[in-house]
Amino acid sequence: MTREDQQIAELVKYFKGNEKTTKEYKLGVEFEHLIVEQDSLNTVSYYGLHGVEETLKEMLSQGWHGDYEENSLIGLHNEGATITLEPGSQLELSTIPRSNIKDIEQAYIHFVNQITPLLKKKNQMLLAIGYQPQTKISDIRFIPKQRYVFMSDYLKTRGKYAHNMMKGTASMQYSLDFSNEADFIKKFKVSSSLAPVMAVVFDNSPFFEGEVWQDHAVRTVLWQNCDDARCGVAAKHSGGWGYGKYAKFVLETPPIFIKKRDSTLYTGDKQYKKIFDPGDYTVSELEHAMTMVFPDVRAKSFIEIRMADACPYPLNIAGAAFWKGLLYSEENVNNLSEIFRHVTVQDIENAKKEAVKKGYEAEISGMTFAELALSLLRWAKNGLPAEERRYLDPLESLIEQRKTPAALTKERLPLGKRQAVQWCFINPIEVD
């Protein structure tokens, strides 16, 4: 067995070791937000008086524990969730995997009701939107995290919008389990095929660099101009959808830097297969390399779906219900696999280009996004327990009108930018 065969075998073993029975299936969610000044919509810096670090410090008295790099507070955690910061101080809440939507919703509400009063005192707001509405990227400082120094230096030479992606965007990411390789392949291809559709359905980026964005799906454009070697459709790089093919993608991608025995080492252009020792590694070191590829859909110990813009409550919870209903129904997965059986990587890439220009009128697999979204909504609803179907209501309303979240904001622009985005402010949420 060659060294590369051994490397692939180790990654395949990792995927197999994370297979779950259907009774064990859970859903993880990452909700990203911008923190902005309430009146100007300018982004709030990590640094200085009333900065993001100050807010994190204030949350330490509310049951959160601090995560530090050197002397800087860069994140928080408790038993049920983690708060991390993206490169431009975007704030992300990650829930531990849950089996039902209500628990995810309650974790989110708990977080919101803790942080929003702290921000209000500073005349600041959480804003759930896909791209900075006002502040330009050149005016946003990176947070003091070594990995972002390495990433910014490397990626700025790979794509013209790499720093826009790092510092300007906010998204929602949904993580789902798989039962075996056949199930993994179906779910991975289905969700990858749906990535362009979801970029439109959850398009909540009405602005780019302070100006109104005239097309759709800003984040799709940014990912297309970030780093071709690690972005896009995973199968474009690997030539297939299974464990071994995805392992090949990870191994042939430069991880930029690695974690080794508590040290962070810059590795630049060196592919992971030149670095990874299949006989001497930790799981956390391997998982780090897996986080350094950025396809539309990513594999780790779960399948991570990454194309939705950040959206306000309760639309963000609707996204969780949507993917649970679609991918945790065997009937839905099989039906969608059949629909996308002949879809190629090039078809998906073409659909993403169409998505930017045509929105709901773009097509994939012979259907417009508008037609497909209505069917997806119906299937998702059927795939959910009766008590969870109500979570889809805010999404159903948008899809039936063929409107994106960004379109709702653009309709309100005659009132002024602040008033237009006000519906995306995250305010305290009443608990039933």
C-alpha positions in Angstrom: 0.0 0.0 0.0 1.4 3.4 -1.0 1.7 6.3 1.5 -1.2 8.0 -0.3 -3.3 4.9 -0.1 -2.6 4.8 3.7 -3.6 8.4 4.0 -6.9 7.9 2.2 -7.5 4.8 4.3 -7.1 6.8 7.5 -9.6 9.5 6.3 -12.1 6.8 5.2 -11.7 5.2 8.7 -12.6 8.6 10.2 -15.7 8.9 8.1 -16.8 5.3 8.9 -16.2 5.9 12.6 -18.6 8.8 12.5 -21.5 6.9 10.9 -24.7 7.1 12.9 -27.9 5.0 13.1 -31.0 6.9 12.2 -32.1 6.9 15.8 -28.9 8.8 16.6 -29.4 11.5 14.0 -29.1 15.0 15.3 -28.8 18.5 13.7 -26.1 21.1 14.4 -26.5 24.8 13.5 -24.1 27.7 13.2 -25.8 31.2 13.3 -23.5 34.0 12.2 -24.3 37.7 12.9 -22.8 41.1 12.3 -22.5 43.5 15.2 -23.2 47.0 14.0 -23.9 50.4 15.4 -27.6 50.8 15.6 -27.8 54.2 13.9 -25.1 54.2 11.3 -25.0 50.4 10.5 -21.2 50.6 10.7 -19.5 47.5 11.9 -18.3 47.3 15.5 -14.6 46.6 15.8 -13.2 43.9 18.0 -10.9 46.4 19.6 -11.3 49.4 22.0 -14.0 50.9 24.1 -17.4 49.2 23.4 -15.7 46.8 21.1 -16.7 43.1 20.5 -14.1 41.8 23.0 -15.7 44.0 25.7 -19.1 42.4 25.0 -17.6 38.9 25.3 -16.1 39.9 28.6 -19.4 41.1 29.9 -21.0 37.7 29.0 -18.5 35.9 31.2 -20.8 36.8 34.2 -23.7 35.0 32.5 -22.5 31.4 32.6 -20.1 31.5 29.7 -16.5 30.4 29.9 -13.8 32.3 28.0 -11.6 31.0 25.1 -8.3 33.0 24.7 -5.5 33.4 22.3 -2.5 35.0 24.1 -4.3 37.6 26.2 -7.2 38.2 23.9 -10.7 36.9 24.5 -11.8 35.4 21.2 -14.7 33.1 22.1 -17.0 31.7 24.7 -18.5 28.3 25.5 -20.9 26.7 27.9 -22.4 23.2 28.1 -24.8 23.7 25.2 -23.2 26.1 22.7 -20.1 27.9 21.6 -19.6 31.5 20.5 -16.7 32.2 18.1 -15.6 35.2 16.1 -15.0 35.2 12.4 -12.1 37.2 10.9 -14.0 40.6 10.8 -15.6 40.1 14.3 -18.7 38.5 12.9 -20.2 36.6 15.9 -21.2 33.0 15.5 -23.3 30.9 17.8 -22.9 27.1 17.3 -25.3 24.8 19.0 -24.4 21.3 20.1 -26.2 18.8 17.9 -29.8 18.4 18.9 -32.4 15.9 17.8 -35.3 18.3 17.7 -35.8 21.8 16.4 -37.3 23.2 19.6 -34.0 22.6 21.5 -32.1 24.5 18.8 -34.6 27.4 19.0 -34.4 27.6 22.8 -30.6 27.6 22.7 -30.7 30.5 20.2 -33.3 32.4 22.2 -31.2 32.0 25.3 -28.2 33.5 23.6 -30.1 36.3 22.0 -31.7 37.3 25.3 -28.3 37.4 27.0 -26.4 39.4 24.5 -28.9 41.9 23.0 -29.3 43.9 26.3 -25.5 44.3 26.5 -25.4 45.6 23.0 -28.3 47.9 23.4 -26.5 49.8 26.2 -23.8 50.7 23.6 -26.4 51.5 20.9 -25.3 48.4 19.0 -27.3 45.6 17.4 -27.0 42.1 16.2 -27.7 42.1 12.5 -28.5 38.9 10.7 -27.7 39.7 7.1 -25.3 38.1 4.5 -22.9 41.0 3.9 -21.8 44.2 5.7 -24.5 46.8 4.8 -22.2 49.9 5.3 -18.6 49.4 6.3 -16.1 48.7 3.5 -13.8 45.7 3.9 -10.6 47.8 3.9 -11.9 49.5 7.1 -12.4 46.3 9.0 -9.5 45.0 11.1 -8.9 41.3 11.5 -9.3 40.0 15.1 -6.1 39.0 16.9 -6.2 35.3 15.9 -3.1 33.7 14.4 -5.0 31.5 12.0 -6.5 34.5 10.3 -3.1 36.1 9.8 -2.0 33.0 7.9 -5.3 32.8 6.0 -5.4 36.4 5.0 -1.8 36.4 3.7 -2.4 33.3 1.7 -5.8 33.8 0.3 -5.3 37.4 -0.8 -3.1 36.0 -3.5 -5.7 33.5 -4.6 -8.9 35.5 -5.2 -9.9 39.1 -5.4 -12.8 38.7 -3.0 -11.0 36.5 -0.4 -10.9 39.2 2.2 -14.5 40.2 1.5 -15.4 36.6 2.2 -13.4 36.5 5.4 -14.4 39.9 6.9 -17.6 40.8 5.3 -19.9 37.8 5.2 -22.3 36.1 7.6 -24.0 32.8 7.0 -26.1 30.0 8.4 -24.6 26.5 8.4 -26.5 23.2 9.0 -24.8 19.9 10.0 -26.4 16.6 9.5 -25.5 12.9 10.1 -25.1 10.0 7.7 -25.6 6.3 8.3 -23.1 4.7 5.8 -21.2 5.6 2.6 -24.2 5.1 0.3 -26.2 7.5 2.5 -23.3 9.9 2.6 -23.0 9.9 -1.2 -26.8 10.5 -1.7 -26.9 13.3 0.9 -23.7 15.0 -0.3 -24.7 15.0 -3.9 -28.3 16.2 -3.2 -27.2 19.0 -1.0 -24.4 20.0 -3.4 -27.0 20.0 -6.2 -29.3 22.2 -4.1 -26.5 24.7 -3.1 -27.4 27.1 -6.0 -31.1 27.0 -5.1 -30.4 27.6 -1.4 -28.1 30.5 -2.3 -31.2 32.1 -3.8 -33.9 31.0 -1.3 -31.8 32.3 1.6 -30.2 35.2 -0.3 -30.1 38.0 2.3 -27.3 40.2 0.9 -28.9 43.3 -0.5 -25.6 45.3 -0.3 -22.0 45.0 -1.4 -19.4 47.4 -0.1 -22.0 49.9 0.9 -24.0 50.0 -2.3 -27.1 48.1 -3.4 -26.3 44.8 -5.0 -28.2 44.6 -8.3 -28.0 40.9 -8.8 -28.6 38.0 -6.4 -26.5 35.8 -4.1 -23.5 38.0 -3.3 -21.8 35.2 -1.3 -21.8 32.9 -4.3 -19.8 35.5 -6.2 -17.4 35.9 -3.3 -16.8 32.1 -3.0 -16.2 32.0 -6.8 -13.4 34.5 -6.3 -11.8 33.2 -3.1 -9.6 30.2 -3.9 -10.5 27.8 -6.7 -8.5 25.0 -5.1 -10.7 24.7 -2.0 -14.0 26.2 -3.0 -17.0 25.3 -5.1 -18.4 21.8 -5.6 -16.3 19.2 -3.7 -16.6 16.6 -6.5 -15.0 19.1 -8.9 -11.8 18.5 -7.1 -12.1 14.8 -6.2 -14.0 13.4 -9.2 -16.6 11.7 -7.1 -18.9 11.8 -4.0 -17.7 9.0 -1.7 -15.5 8.8 1.4 -12.3 8.1 -0.6 -13.0 10.7 -3.2 -13.6 13.4 -0.5 -10.4 12.2 1.3 -8.5 12.8 -1.9 -9.8 16.4 -2.1 -8.7 17.1 1.5 -5.2 15.5 0.9 -4.6 17.5 -2.3 -5.6 20.8 -0.8 -3.0 23.0 1.0 -4.2 23.5 4.5 -2.3 26.8 4.7 -1.3 26.0 8.3 -1.5 22.9 10.5 -1.8 22.2 14.2 0.9 19.8 15.5 1.5 19.1 19.2 -0.1 22.4 20.3 2.0 24.4 17.8 0.6 26.3 14.8 2.8 25.9 11.7 2.4 27.8 8.4 2.6 25.4 5.5 1.7 27.7 2.6 1.3 25.9 -0.8 2.2 22.5 0.5 -0.5 19.9 -0.1 -1.8 18.1 3.0 -0.7 14.7 1.5 2.9 16.1 1.8 2.3 16.8 5.5 -0.1 14.2 6.9 1.6 11.2 8.6 -1.0 8.4 8.6 0.8 6.7 11.5 1.2 9.8 13.7 -1.7 12.2 14.0 -4.5 13.2 16.3 -8.1 13.4 15.3 -8.1 17.1 16.1 -5.2 17.7 13.8 -7.0 15.8 11.0 -10.2 17.7 11.6 -8.3 21.0 11.4 -7.3 20.1 7.8 -10.9 19.3 7.0 -11.9 22.8 8.1 -9.4 24.3 5.7 -11.4 23.3 2.6 -14.4 25.5 1.8 -16.7 23.8 -0.7 -20.5 24.5 -0.8 -21.0 21.4 1.2 -18.3 20.1 3.5 -17.6 16.8 5.2 -16.3 16.3 8.7 -17.9 14.0 11.2 -21.1 15.2 9.6 -22.2 16.8 6.3 -22.1 20.6 6.6 -24.3 22.7 4.3 -22.9 26.2 3.9 -24.7 28.2 1.2 -27.4 30.1 3.2 -26.9 33.8 4.1 -27.5 34.8 7.7 -31.2 35.4 8.2 -33.1 36.8 11.2 -35.2 34.8 13.6 -37.4 32.8 12.9 -36.3 32.4 9.3 -33.0 31.0 10.6 -34.8 28.2 12.5 -36.9 27.5 9.4 -33.6 26.6 7.6 -32.9 24.0 10.2 -36.3 22.5 9.8 -36.0 22.6 6.1 -32.8 20.5 6.0 -34.0 18.1 8.7 -37.2 17.5 6.8 -35.4 16.9 3.5 -32.4 14.8 4.5 -33.7 12.9 7.5 -36.4 11.4 5.4 -35.2 8.3 3.5 -38.0 8.8 1.0 -37.0 12.4 0.3 -33.3 11.5 0.0 -34.1 8.8 -2.5 -36.4 10.9 -4.5 -34.0 13.8 -4.7 -31.2 11.4 -5.6 -33.2 10.3 -8.6 -34.0 13.9 -9.6 -30.3 14.8 -9.6 -29.0 11.4 -10.8 -27.7 12.9 -14.0 -26.6 16.3 -12.7 -22.9 16.9 -13.2 -20.5 19.2 -11.4 -20.6 21.5 -14.4 -24.4 21.6 -14.2 -24.2 22.8 -10.6 -21.5 25.4 -11.4 -23.6 26.7 -14.3 -26.7 26.9 -12.0 -24.7 29.0 -9.6 -23.8 31.4 -12.3 -27.4 31.6 -13.4 -28.5 32.0 -9.7 -26.5 35.3 -9.5 -28.2 36.8 -12.6 -31.6 35.2 -12.6 -32.5 34.4 -9.0 -35.6 32.2 -8.8 -35.7 32.0 -12.6 -32.4 30.1 -12.8 -32.7 26.4 -13.6 -31.2 23.1 -12.6 -32.2 19.6 -13.7 -34.9 21.0 -16.0 -36.7 23.0 -13.3 -36.6 26.6 -12.3 -35.5 27.3 -8.8 -39.0 28.7 -8.1 -40.6 25.4 -9.1 -38.1 23.3 -7.3 -38.3 25.4 -4.1 -42.0 24.8 -3.8 -41.5 21.1 -4.2 -38.7 21.1 -1.7 -40.8 22.9 0.8 -43.6 20.3 0.5 -41.2 17.4 0.8 -39.5 19.0 3.8 -42.8 19.5 5.5 -43.8 15.8 4.9 -40.4 14.7 6.3 -40.9 16.5 9.6 -42.8 15.4 12.7 -46.2 17.1 12.8 -45.2 19.3 15.7 -42.1 20.7 13.8 -43.8 21.6 10.5 -44.8 25.1 11.8 -41.2 26.1 11.8 -41.3 26.2 8.0 -44.1 28.8 7.9 -41.8 31.9 7.4 -39.9 30.2 4.7 -43.1 29.0 3.0 -44.4 32.6 2.8 -41.2 33.8 1.0 -41.1 30.9 -1.4 -44.7 31.2 -2.4 -44.1 34.9 -3.2 -40.9 34.0 -5.1 -39.1 36.6 -2.9 -35.7 36.4 -1.3 -34.9 38.0 2.1 -32.7 40.5 0.2 -35.7 41.5 -1.9 -37.7 42.4 1.3 -34.9 44.8 2.3 -34.7 46.3 -1.2 -38.4 47.0 -1.2 -38.0 49.0 2.0 -35.1 51.1 0.7 -37.2 54.2 0.0 -37.5 54.5 3.8 -33.7 54.6 4.2 -31.1 52.0 4.6 -31.4 51.7 8.4 -35.2 51.3 8.2 -34.8 48.8 5.3 -32.7 46.4 7.3 -34.4 46.9 10.6 -36.4 43.6 10.1 -33.0 41.9 10.2 -32.1 43.3 13.6 -32.1 40.6 16.3 -34.1 41.8 19.3 -35.0 40.1 22.6 -37.3 37.1 21.9 -40.2 36.4 24.1 -40.3 32.8 25.4 -43.6 30.9 25.4 
